[in-house]
Amino acid sequence: MKRETIVLGAVAAVCTALLVAALVMRTGGHAGGPTQAGVTPEPEGGAQPGVEITAPSAPAAPGSPAAAPSPAATATPVETPSFTSEQNRREVSLFFQEADSESLGPEKRKIFLTSSAADQAKQIVVEMINGPLEKGLLPTLPPQTRLRGLYLDRSGTAYVDFSSELVDFHPGGTDEEIATIFSIVDSLVYNLPQIKRVHILVNGEERDTLKSHLDLRRDYAKDMSIVDMDRKSAP
């Protein structure tokens, strides 16, 4: 009876061991015990489920296309040149009446260097109306005068249209009219080679004379014989 009990105990022990082994195999071979229901074992290496782990790519070999820097990385920014108003100006010579002679005297002035000769001519005429800045020179156009328009034809004739103040406030006299006409003509033709002749209008119309002396029905070419180019600026 005692022997049979021992045999039954041994058989029971063997069965128990087989049952334990079967349970271990069903749980994935982990000897640490069964996992909790609904909990997925954490992968080895600490990676989270659903996250793809990508191995770092090896550096590109020198000389390969991948190793070359992109054009954006190597491009040098191009600086846009800046131009000041002073760099965009040109010097011109304006001719005014000399205070101590019957000649016209030059005075340097700066205008904007535009692409249009007619536009530069307008600037010159406006400066003439503004009058001289140097001592020893006198204005040749009444300061009330306005430039109504100026256009240049294909033959090189500049048509300069003044307001009626050119006539209304002009002092008159042959010498004064000569100074007025040729201060305008010489200042335009001398500085602008595109202009060959000047025709003066008043309020858009031709006049017989400026103030009963000089004919305004004709074109005028420059006459530098009445200009004192050797005149020195007053200190």
Secondary structure, DSSP 8 states (H G I E B T S, - for coil): -HHHHHHHHHHHHHHHHHHHHHHHHHTTS-TT----TT-----TTS--TT-----------TTSGGGS--HHHH----------TTTTEEEEEEEEEETTSSSEEEEEEEEE--S-HHHHHHHHHHHHHH---STTEE-SS-TT--EEEEEE-TTSEEEEEE-THHHHT----HHHHHHHHHHHHHHHHHH-TT--EEEEEETTB--SBSSSSSBSSS-B---GGGB-TT-----
